[in-house]
Amino acid sequence: MENFNKLLDIITILRSENGCNWDKEQTYDSLKPCIIEETYEVVDAINNKDLTNLREELGDLMLQIVFLSQLAKEDNAFTIDDVLREINDKLIRRHPHIFQDSEDLDSKEVLKQWEEIKNKEKQADRKSILDGIPKSMPQINRAYKLMSKASRVGFEYASIEDSFEKINEELRETKEAFESKNKEHLEEEIGDLIMTIIDFARMNNIDTESALAKTNAKFERRFQYIEKRAAEISKEIKNMSLEEMDFFWNECKKIEKSTQKY
């Protein structure tokens, strides 16, 4: 706790009258992008299996939590001690099989119990089963969560085949919207198509964020291969034709396919 208390003291000094001008100017709103960015950097460190970097990024994330708590303390709203007390109480309350009954539950039963307790606690504040999903969450993840919650009361396609057919239906409607030259309608249909694909992924237990991350990495890898091959023939990529770039893209694709195990 010595180092944690030292961090609290440092933030208090930075926010004081004789502290850092930048830190003194910060608000809840100005820190929003900081905490989002630091969270992503923590995830990157985990994905890279870089525990040294993870240690650093967890510190950066903790800084944002302490900083926001300091702002709340200055507003006489709550303190970091209140934050810690609340999460401690929540963990004990939502793990009765550990702290009360000593009942042996598997992970699925634990998750179900957590949700049941959470729903009871939030019942007074929530009027819809869809309440509680952060609106600031990346929209692909939010769509996944919305449909996951709806599926718990039976609101989902009867089969995966039905879900796939819905993709075809939305694709046809997207094509019609494109041909109509109505941009607003096209935007709506593209949204419907994306959501239907996300739901198809959900029904197949595919994490859409992970799937898209792999596709992004693949695009980055293959485009960088084009840049590498362009340099080898002493040609600037901006001066290459689409056909030339496609040739190197497919060349990279063939190399990757030859090393894949599926």
C-alpha positions as CSV (number, residue, x, y, z in Angstrom):
1,M,0.0,0.0,0.0
2,E,3.0,2.3,0.4
3,N,3.4,2.9,-3.3
4,F,-0.3,3.2,-3.8
5,N,-0.5,5.9,-1.1
6,K,2.5,7.6,-2.7
7,L,0.6,7.7,-6.0
8,L,-2.4,9.4,-4.3
9,D,-0.1,12.0,-2.8
10,I,1.6,12.7,-6.1
11,I,-1.8,13.3,-7.9
12,T,-2.9,15.5,-5.0
13,I,0.3,17.6,-5.4
14,L,-0.1,17.8,-9.2
15,R,-3.7,19.1,-8.8
16,S,-2.8,21.5,-6.0
17,E,-2.5,25.3,-6.4
18,N,1.2,25.1,-7.0
19,G,1.0,21.9,-9.0
20,C,1.3,21.2,-12.8
21,N,-0.7,23.5,-15.0
22,W,-1.7,20.6,-17.4
23,D,-2.9,18.4,-14.5
24,K,-4.9,21.3,-13.0
25,E,-6.7,21.8,-16.3
26,Q,-8.0,18.3,-16.6
27,T,-11.7,17.4,-16.3
28,Y,-13.8,14.2,-16.4
29,D,-14.4,14.8,-20.1
30,S,-10.7,15.5,-21.0
31,L,-9.6,12.3,-19.3
32,K,-12.1,10.1,-21.3
33,P,-9.8,9.5,-24.3
34,C,-6.9,8.9,-21.9
35,I,-8.6,6.1,-20.1
36,I,-9.8,4.5,-23.3
37,E,-6.3,4.7,-24.9
38,E,-4.7,3.2,-21.8
39,T,-7.2,0.4,-21.7
40,Y,-6.4,-0.5,-25.3
41,E,-2.6,-0.4,-24.5
42,V,-3.2,-2.9,-21.7
43,V,-5.0,-5.2,-24.1
44,D,-2.2,-4.8,-26.6
45,A,0.4,-5.8,-24.0
46,I,-1.8,-8.9,-23.1
47,N,-2.1,-9.8,-26.8
48,N,1.6,-9.5,-27.3
49,K,2.3,-11.6,-24.2
50,D,4.6,-8.8,-23.0
51,L,4.4,-8.9,-19.2
52,T,7.0,-6.2,-18.8
53,N,5.0,-3.8,-20.9
54,L,1.8,-5.0,-19.2
55,R,3.2,-3.9,-15.8
56,E,3.9,-0.4,-17.2
57,E,0.5,-0.2,-18.9
58,L,-1.4,-1.3,-15.8
59,G,0.3,1.6,-14.0
60,D,-0.8,4.0,-16.7
61,L,-4.4,2.7,-16.4
62,M,-4.3,2.9,-12.6
63,L,-3.1,6.5,-12.9
64,Q,-6.3,7.4,-14.8
65,I,-8.5,5.7,-12.2
66,V,-6.7,7.6,-9.4
67,F,-6.9,10.8,-11.3
68,L,-10.6,10.5,-11.9
69,S,-11.1,9.6,-8.3
70,Q,-9.1,12.8,-7.3
71,L,-11.5,14.9,-9.4
72,A,-14.5,13.3,-7.6
73,K,-12.8,13.9,-4.2
74,E,-12.4,17.6,-5.1
75,D,-16.1,17.7,-6.0
76,N,-16.9,16.1,-2.6
77,A,-18.6,13.2,-4.6
78,F,-16.5,10.2,-3.4
79,T,-12.9,9.2,-2.7
80,I,-10.6,6.4,-4.0
81,D,-11.4,4.6,-0.7
82,D,-15.1,4.6,-1.6
83,V,-14.3,3.1,-5.0
84,L,-12.2,0.3,-3.3
85,R,-14.9,-0.3,-0.7
86,E,-17.6,-0.6,-3.3
87,I,-15.8,-3.1,-5.5
88,N,-14.8,-5.2,-2.4
89,D,-18.4,-5.3,-1.3
90,K,-19.6,-6.2,-4.8
91,L,-17.1,-9.0,-5.2
92,I,-18.2,-10.6,-1.8
93,R,-21.9,-10.0,-2.5
94,R,-21.7,-11.6,-6.0
95,H,-19.7,-14.6,-4.8
96,P,-22.0,-16.1,-2.2
97,H,-20.7,-19.6,-3.1
98,I,-17.3,-18.6,-1.8
99,F,-18.0,-16.2,1.0
100,Q,-21.3,-17.7,2.3
101,D,-22.3,-21.2,1.2
102,S,-18.9,-22.7,0.2
103,E,-20.8,-24.3,-2.7
104,D,-18.7,-25.7,-5.6
105,L,-20.1,-24.2,-8.9
106,D,-18.6,-24.6,-12.4
107,S,-17.8,-21.4,-14.4
108,K,-21.1,-21.4,-16.2
109,E,-23.1,-21.6,-13.0
110,V,-20.9,-18.8,-11.5
111,L,-21.6,-16.6,-14.4
112,K,-25.4,-17.3,-14.2
113,Q,-25.4,-16.6,-10.5
114,W,-23.4,-13.3,-11.0
115,E,-26.0,-12.2,-13.6
116,E,-28.9,-13.1,-11.4
117,I,-27.5,-11.2,-8.4
118,K,-26.6,-8.2,-10.7
119,N,-30.1,-8.1,-12.2
120,K,-31.7,-8.1,-8.7
121,E,-29.4,-5.2,-7.6
122,K,-30.1,-3.2,-10.8
123,Q,-33.8,-4.0,-11.1
124,A,-35.0,-0.7,-9.7
125,D,-32.9,1.3,-12.2
126,R,-33.4,-0.8,-15.3
127,K,-36.6,-1.0,-17.2
128,S,-35.3,-3.1,-20.1
129,I,-33.3,-6.3,-20.4
130,L,-31.0,-4.3,-22.7
131,D,-30.2,-1.7,-20.1
132,G,-26.7,-1.5,-18.7
133,I,-24.8,-1.9,-22.0
134,P,-22.5,1.1,-22.2
135,K,-23.4,3.4,-25.1
136,S,-19.7,4.5,-25.4
137,M,-18.7,0.9,-26.0
138,P,-17.3,0.2,-29.6
139,Q,-20.5,-0.4,-31.6
140,I,-19.5,-3.9,-32.9
141,N,-19.1,-5.0,-29.3
142,R,-22.3,-3.3,-28.3
143,A,-24.3,-5.0,-31.1
144,Y,-22.9,-8.4,-29.9
145,K,-23.9,-7.6,-26.3
146,L,-27.4,-6.4,-27.3
147,M,-28.2,-9.6,-29.3
148,S,-26.6,-11.8,-26.6
149,K,-29.0,-10.2,-24.0
150,A,-32.0,-10.5,-26.2
151,S,-31.2,-14.2,-26.9
152,R,-31.4,-15.0,-23.2
153,V,-35.2,-14.6,-23.4
154,G,-35.5,-16.5,-26.7
155,F,-35.2,-13.6,-29.1
156,E,-33.0,-15.1,-31.8
157,Y,-33.2,-17.1,-35.0
158,A,-34.4,-20.7,-34.6
159,S,-31.3,-22.0,-36.3
160,I,-27.9,-20.8,-37.6
161,E,-29.1,-21.5,-41.1
162,D,-31.9,-19.0,-40.6
163,S,-29.3,-16.5,-39.4
164,F,-27.2,-17.1,-42.5
165,E,-30.3,-16.6,-44.8
166,K,-30.9,-13.3,-43.0
167,I,-27.4,-12.2,-44.1
168,N,-28.4,-13.0,-47.7
169,E,-31.6,-11.0,-47.3
170,E,-29.8,-8.0,-45.9
171,L,-27.2,-8.2,-48.6
172,R,-29.9,-8.0,-51.3
173,E,-31.5,-5.0,-49.5
174,T,-28.1,-3.3,-49.3
175,K,-27.7,-3.8,-53.1
176,E,-31.2,-2.3,-53.7
177,A,-30.4,0.7,-51.5
178,F,-27.1,1.2,-53.4
179,E,-28.9,1.1,-56.7
180,S,-31.5,3.6,-55.4
181,K,-28.7,6.2,-54.9
182,N,-30.3,7.0,-51.5
183,K,-27.3,7.5,-49.2
184,E,-29.4,7.6,-46.0
185,H,-31.1,4.3,-46.9
186,L,-27.8,2.7,-47.9
187,E,-26.3,3.7,-44.5
188,E,-29.3,2.0,-42.7
189,E,-29.0,-1.2,-44.8
190,I,-25.2,-1.4,-44.3
191,G,-25.9,-1.2,-40.5
192,D,-28.5,-3.9,-40.7
193,L,-26.1,-6.1,-42.7
194,I,-23.2,-5.6,-40.3
195,M,-25.5,-6.4,-37.3
196,T,-26.8,-9.6,-39.0
197,I,-23.2,-10.8,-39.6
198,I,-22.3,-10.0,-36.0
199,D,-25.3,-12.1,-34.8
200,F,-24.3,-15.0,-37.1
201,A,-20.9,-14.8,-35.5
202,R,-22.4,-14.8,-32.0
203,M,-24.5,-17.9,-32.8
204,N,-21.3,-19.7,-34.0
205,N,-19.5,-18.6,-30.8
206,I,-17.1,-16.4,-32.8
207,D,-15.8,-13.2,-31.1
208,T,-16.4,-10.5,-33.7
209,E,-13.7,-8.2,-32.3
210,S,-11.1,-11.0,-32.4
211,A,-12.2,-12.0,-35.9
212,L,-11.9,-8.4,-37.2
213,A,-8.6,-8.0,-35.4
214,K,-7.2,-11.0,-37.3
215,T,-8.6,-9.6,-40.6
216,N,-7.0,-6.2,-39.9
217,A,-3.7,-7.9,-39.2
218,K,-4.0,-9.9,-42.4
219,F,-4.7,-6.7,-44.4
220,E,-1.8,-4.9,-42.8
221,R,0.6,-7.9,-43.4
222,R,-0.4,-8.2,-47.1
223,F,-0.3,-4.5,-47.9
224,Q,3.1,-4.2,-46.3
225,Y,4.2,-7.2,-48.5
226,I,3.1,-5.1,-51.5
227,E,5.3,-2.2,-50.2
228,K,8.2,-4.5,-49.7
229,R,7.9,-6.0,-53.2
230,A,7.5,-2.6,-54.7
231,A,10.8,-1.5,-53.1
232,E,12.5,-4.6,-54.5
233,I,11.6,-3.6,-58.0
234,S,12.5,0.1,-57.3
235,K,9.0,1.3,-57.8
236,E,7.0,3.7,-55.6
237,I,3.7,2.1,-54.6
238,K,1.8,5.3,-55.4
239,N,2.9,4.8,-59.0
240,M,1.8,1.2,-59.3
241,S,-1.4,0.2,-61.0
242,L,-4.1,-1.7,-59.2
243,E,-3.3,-4.8,-61.3
244,E,0.3,-4.7,-60.1
245,M,-0.7,-4.3,-56.5
246,D,-3.2,-7.1,-56.8
247,F,-0.5,-9.4,-58.3
248,F,1.7,-8.9,-55.2
249,W,-1.3,-9.2,-52.8
250,N,-2.2,-12.6,-54.4
251,E,1.5,-13.6,-54.3
252,C,1.5,-12.9,-50.5
253,K,-1.8,-14.8,-50.2
254,K,-0.4,-17.9,-51.9
255,I,2.7,-17.9,-49.6
256,E,0.4,-17.6,-46.5
257,K,-1.9,-20.4,-47.8
258,S,1.0,-22.7,-48.4
259,T,2.0,-22.5,-44.7
260,Q,-1.5,-22.7,-43.2
261,K,-2.6,-25.9,-41.5
262,Y,-6.2,-25.7,-42.5
